Amino acid sequence: MHITSKLPQAETSIFAVMSSLANEYNAINLSQGFPNFQVSRELINAVNQQMLADKNQYAPMTGVLELRQAISEKIKLLYNKDINFDTQITITAGATQALFTAITAFISSGDEAIIFEPAYDSYDPAVRLNGGIPKYISLTPPHFKIDWDEVQNAINERTKLLIFNTPNNPGGFVFDREDMLRLTEITRNTDIVVISDEVYEHIIFDDLQHQSALLFDELFDRTIAVYSFGKTFHATGWKMGYVVAPEKLMIEFRKVHQFNVFSVNTPIQYALADYMKKPENYINIPSFYQSKRDFFVEAIKESRFKVLPSHGTYFQLLDYSAISKQDEFDFAVWLTKEIGVAAIPISSFYHDKKNQHLLRFAFPKDDDTLLRAAKILCEI
C-alpha cells in the first residue's frame, strides 16, 4: 500500500525523544516541561467531588458555563477587559489543540503564516498540514529582540496569520508594550489573524507585566489568545486550555473545534470554575516560579555553563560553549547518557536546526531534584 505522508519531514517530537532517553538512562529529566510536585489537593478534591456529583457526561461544545464565567471574571481582574463568556471564550483540550484548531480555521492552501523562532514545535506542522507556508522570523540570543522592520518586510498579500508566544518557550523572553504597539501598527488595515500564545501568562518574573493581546483593543480585534490550565495549575496531564477571541473569529474557531474535539473533560471544568473563585490560586504563581528560577541559577553558579536571561516561563537557557563545541542535539544526548541530566537542544525550536550551543532546562521541579541536577552540572 502506497502512503503519501502529509508531513514527510516530521520526526518524533524532541520532548518525547529526550524524555525517553532520560527514562532509559535514569537521568534527571529537566527536558520536558512538566512539574514533579503535587497538584493542589484542593483542586484534586474538587474534581473528585464533581465526579461523585455525576458531572461525567458531555460538556457543552463551548465549555461549561461556570468555567467560562470564571475566566471572564479573571480577565476583568487582570486586564480590565470585558469579555463575553458566551461568544468570546471556548474551552479546549489543552493549548496545543487550541493552536491547531485556530491555525486550521484560518489557513488555507498557499496562505503564509509568520512564525517567530525559537518557536513551540506545533506551529509549523499545523500550518503545513493545512496547506500553508511558514515564514520564519529568527531571533537571536541572549535577548531575542524583534526587528519589527523585518516583520513588516515579511508581510505580503498572502500573509494570513502571525503567531507569537509571550512569555516565550524556550527563550524566556517577553514582549514589552512597545512590541505590542508595533504589532498593532504592522497588522493595521490587513486581513492578518494573530495567534497570541499566552500559556505562560502567570509565569513572568522580575516585576514585569504580561503584555496580553487583551490589553490592546485594536490588536485584540484580530487575535485569538490561547491559554493553558495545565501550565497555570501544574496539571499538564489534564490537557485543559481555553481561547479568547472576538466573536467574528470565535465563530470560525468553533466551526473547526466542534469537529476535532467537540467538548472536553466535564468534571475538571466544573472543578476549575470553583478553584478560580479564589484569585490567589493564580495571582501568586509568578513569585512561586521566580523562586524556582533563582534557586536553580544560584545552584549552578559555579558551573561552566553561562546563564541567559529568563524573564518568564519555567525554562532556563544555558550556554555550554565553554564546555563543548558539539552541536546541540549531540551534546544533549551526551549530557543525558553520560552525565545523567536531560535537557532540550534549542536548535529543535528553529526550522533550520540552528546551532547556538544552547540547552533548555525545565525548573518546575522540587528543590531536591534541582539540587541533584545542579551538583552534577557543576562537576562537568
C-alpha positions in Angstrom: 0.0 0.0 0.0 1.4 3.4 -1.0 1.0 6.1 1.6 1.7 9.7 0.8 2.8 11.4 4.0 1.4 14.9 4.7 4.4 15.6 6.9 7.3 13.8 5.2 10.0 15.6 7.1 8.4 15.3 10.5 10.3 13.5 13.2 9.3 12.3 16.7 9.0 15.4 19.0 12.2 16.3 20.7 10.3 16.3 24.0 9.4 12.6 23.6 12.9 11.8 22.4 14.7 13.4 25.4 12.2 12.1 28.0 12.6 8.6 26.6 16.4 8.9 26.8 16.1 10.2 30.4 14.0 7.2 31.3 16.3 4.7 29.6 19.5 6.1 31.2 17.8 7.0 34.6 18.8 10.6 34.1 17.3 13.6 35.9 14.7 14.8 33.5 14.9 18.6 33.1 13.9 18.3 29.4 10.1 18.1 29.1 8.3 20.9 30.8 6.2 19.3 33.5 6.2 19.7 37.3 7.2 16.8 39.5 5.4 18.2 42.5 1.8 17.8 43.5 -1.3 19.4 42.0 -3.2 21.3 44.7 -5.1 18.8 46.9 -8.0 21.3 46.9 -8.2 21.1 43.2 -7.9 17.3 43.1 -10.7 17.0 45.7 -12.9 19.4 43.7 -12.5 17.2 40.6 -13.4 14.1 42.7 -16.4 15.9 44.1 -17.7 16.8 40.7 -17.3 13.2 39.5 -19.2 11.9 42.5 -21.9 14.5 41.7 -22.3 12.8 38.4 -20.8 15.6 36.3 -19.4 13.0 33.9 -21.3 13.4 30.6 -20.6 15.6 27.6 -20.0 19.3 28.4 -21.3 21.9 26.0 -19.2 22.4 22.9 -18.1 25.8 24.0 -17.3 24.7 27.6 -19.1 24.6 30.9 -20.9 28.0 31.6 -19.5 28.3 35.1 -15.9 28.0 33.9 -16.4 30.5 31.0 -17.8 32.9 33.6 -14.8 32.4 35.9 -12.4 33.1 33.0 -14.3 36.2 32.1 -14.0 37.4 35.7 -10.3 36.6 35.8 -9.7 38.6 32.6 -11.6 41.6 34.1 -9.5 41.4 37.2 -6.1 41.1 35.5 -6.6 43.0 32.3 -9.6 45.2 32.9 -11.2 43.8 29.8 -14.8 42.9 29.4 -15.1 39.6 27.7 -18.4 37.9 26.7 -18.4 34.4 28.2 -21.0 33.2 25.7 -19.4 34.4 22.4 -15.7 35.1 23.2 -14.5 32.1 25.2 -14.1 28.4 24.3 -12.7 25.7 26.5 -10.2 23.4 24.7 -8.4 20.1 25.2 -5.2 21.9 26.1 -3.3 24.7 24.3 -1.9 22.5 21.5 -5.4 21.5 20.4 -6.4 25.2 20.6 -3.4 26.2 18.4 -4.1 23.5 15.8 -7.8 24.4 15.7 -7.0 28.1 15.3 -4.5 27.5 12.5 -6.9 25.2 10.7 -9.7 27.7 10.9 -7.7 30.5 9.2 -5.0 28.9 7.0 -5.8 27.6 3.5 -3.6 26.3 0.7 -1.0 28.8 -0.3 -1.5 31.1 2.7 1.5 32.3 4.6 2.0 32.3 8.3 4.7 34.3 10.1 6.3 32.4 13.0 8.9 33.9 15.4 11.7 31.5 16.2 12.6 29.9 18.6 9.0 28.6 18.4 6.9 25.8 20.0 7.2 22.9 17.7 3.5 22.5 16.9 3.1 25.8 14.9 5.0 24.8 11.8 3.4 21.3 11.2 -0.1 22.7 11.8 0.4 25.4 9.2 1.8 22.8 6.7 -1.0 20.3 7.3 -3.4 23.0 6.2 -1.5 23.7 3.0 0.0 26.9 4.4 3.6 28.2 4.1 5.5 29.0 7.2 7.6 32.2 7.1 10.2 32.5 9.8 11.5 35.5 11.8 14.5 34.1 13.6 15.5 35.8 16.9 19.0 35.5 18.4 20.2 35.2 22.0 20.7 36.4 24.6 17.7 38.9 24.4 15.9 37.7 21.3 14.8 41.2 20.4 12.4 41.5 17.4 13.3 43.6 14.4 9.9 44.9 13.5 11.1 46.3 10.2 12.0 42.7 9.2 8.5 41.6 10.2 7.0 44.4 8.1 9.0 43.4 5.1 7.9 39.8 5.5 4.2 40.7 5.1 2.6 40.5 1.7 -0.8 39.8 0.2 -0.5 36.1 1.1 0.1 36.6 4.8 -2.9 35.4 6.6 -1.6 34.5 10.1 1.0 35.7 12.5 1.9 33.5 15.5 3.8 34.7 18.6 4.4 33.4 22.1 4.9 35.6 25.2 6.4 34.7 27.7 8.4 32.7 25.1 9.1 29.0 25.3 12.1 28.3 25.1 13.7 31.7 25.1 12.3 33.0 28.4 11.9 36.5 26.8 8.7 38.5 27.0 7.1 41.0 24.6 7.1 44.6 26.0 4.4 47.2 25.4 6.4 48.7 22.5 6.4 45.3 20.8 2.6 45.0 21.1 2.1 48.5 19.8 4.4 47.8 16.8 2.5 44.6 16.1 -0.7 46.5 16.2 0.6 49.1 13.8 2.0 46.5 11.4 -1.2 44.5 11.1 -3.5 47.5 10.8 -5.5 47.6 7.6 -4.7 44.0 6.8 -6.6 40.7 6.9 -4.0 39.1 9.1 -5.2 37.0 12.1 -2.9 37.0 15.1 -2.5 34.0 17.3 -1.2 35.1 20.7 0.1 32.0 22.6 -0.1 33.2 26.2 0.1 29.8 28.0 2.7 31.2 30.4 0.8 34.4 31.3 1.2 33.8 35.0 4.8 32.7 34.9 6.6 36.0 34.5 9.4 37.5 36.6 11.4 40.5 37.7 8.3 42.7 38.3 7.5 42.6 34.5 3.8 42.8 33.5 2.5 40.3 31.0 1.5 42.3 27.9 -1.5 40.3 26.8 -3.1 40.9 23.5 -6.3 41.5 25.5 -4.8 44.8 26.8 -4.8 46.3 23.3 -8.3 46.8 21.8 -7.3 47.2 18.2 -4.9 44.2 18.3 -7.4 42.0 20.1 -9.9 42.7 17.3 -7.9 40.3 15.1 -6.5 38.0 17.8 -7.1 34.5 19.1 -5.4 34.3 22.5 -4.5 30.8 23.8 -4.2 29.8 27.4 -3.4 26.7 29.4 -4.8 25.5 32.8 -2.1 22.8 32.8 0.7 25.3 32.9 -1.0 27.5 35.4 -2.1 24.9 37.9 0.7 22.3 37.5 -1.6 19.7 35.8 -0.1 19.3 32.3 -1.6 15.8 32.0 -5.1 17.1 32.2 -4.8 18.8 28.8 -7.1 21.6 29.6 -7.0 25.1 28.0 -9.1 27.8 26.5 -9.1 30.5 23.9 -10.4 34.1 23.9 -11.2 35.9 20.7 -13.7 38.5 19.3 -17.0 36.9 18.2 -16.2 37.1 14.5 -13.1 35.0 14.9 -14.6 32.7 17.5 -17.4 31.7 15.2 -14.8 30.3 12.7 -12.8 28.7 15.5 -15.8 26.9 16.9 -16.7 25.5 13.4 -13.4 23.6 13.5 -13.4 22.9 17.2 -16.7 21.1 17.2 -15.4 18.5 14.6 -11.9 17.8 16.0 -12.7 17.5 19.7 -16.3 18.9 20.3 -16.1 19.2 24.1 -13.6 18.4 26.8 -13.4 16.9 30.3 -16.6 17.8 32.2 -15.8 17.3 35.9 -12.4 19.1 35.6 -14.2 22.1 34.0 -16.5 22.4 37.0 -13.7 21.9 39.4 -11.6 24.6 37.7 -14.6 27.0 37.9 -14.7 26.6 41.7 -10.9 26.8 42.1 -10.7 30.1 40.2 -13.1 31.8 42.5 -10.0 32.4 44.7 -7.7 34.7 42.7 -4.8 33.9 45.0 -4.7 30.5 43.2 -3.2 32.2 40.1 -2.0 35.6 41.3 0.8 34.1 43.5 2.2 31.9 40.7 4.8 34.4 39.4 6.6 34.6 42.8 6.5 30.8 43.2 8.2 30.1 39.9 10.7 33.0 40.2 11.9 31.5 43.4 12.4 28.2 41.5 14.4 30.0 38.8 16.5 31.8 41.3 17.1 28.6 43.3 18.3 26.8 40.2 20.5 29.6 38.9 22.2 30.0 42.3 22.8 26.3 42.5 24.7 26.2 39.2 26.6 29.4 39.6 29.9 27.5 40.0 29.4 25.6 36.8 30.9 26.3 33.4 27.5 27.0 31.9 26.6 30.6 31.1 23.1 31.6 32.3 21.0 33.6 29.8 18.2 35.9 31.0 14.9 34.2 31.7 12.1 36.6 32.4 9.2 34.1 32.0 8.1 30.5 31.5 9.6 27.8 33.7 12.6 27.2 31.5 16.2 28.4 31.8 18.6 28.6 28.8 22.2 27.7 29.5 25.1 28.3 27.1 27.6 25.3 27.1 30.1 26.8 24.6 32.8 26.9 27.3 32.4 23.1 27.8 32.0 21.7 24.3 31.8 22.6 20.6 29.4 19.7 19.9 26.2 20.6 18.2 23.2 20.9 20.5 21.5 17.6 19.9 24.7 15.6 20.3 25.6 17.5 23.4 22.1 17.0 24.9 22.3 13.2 24.2 25.8 13.1 25.8 24.6 15.0 28.8 21.7 12.6 29.3 23.6 9.3 28.6 27.0 10.1 30.2 26.3 12.8 32.8 22.7 12.0 33.9 20.8 15.2 33.2 18.4 15.6 30.3 17.7 18.9 28.6 16.3 20.1 25.3 18.5 21.5 22.4 17.3 24.9 21.3 18.1 24.0 17.7 14.8 22.0 17.8 12.9 25.2 18.0 14.3 26.6 14.8 13.3 25.3 11.4 16.9 25.2 10.1 18.2 23.5 13.4 20.4 26.5 14.0 23.2 25.5 16.4 23.9 28.2 19.1 25.3 25.9 21.9 22.2 26.4 24.0 20.2 23.9 26.0 16.8 24.5 27.7 16.4 23.2 31.3 13.0 23.0 32.9 12.9 24.1 36.5 9.3 23.2 37.7 10.8 20.6 40.0 11.1 20.2 43.7 14.3 21.6 45.4 15.9 18.2 45.8 15.7 17.4 42.1 17.1 20.8 41.2 19.9 20.5 43.7 20.9 17.0 42.5 20.9 18.2 38.8 22.9 21.3 39.7 25.5 19.3 41.6 26.0 17.1 38.5 26.2 20.1 36.1 28.7 21.8 38.4 31.0 18.8 38.2 31.4 18.9 34.4 
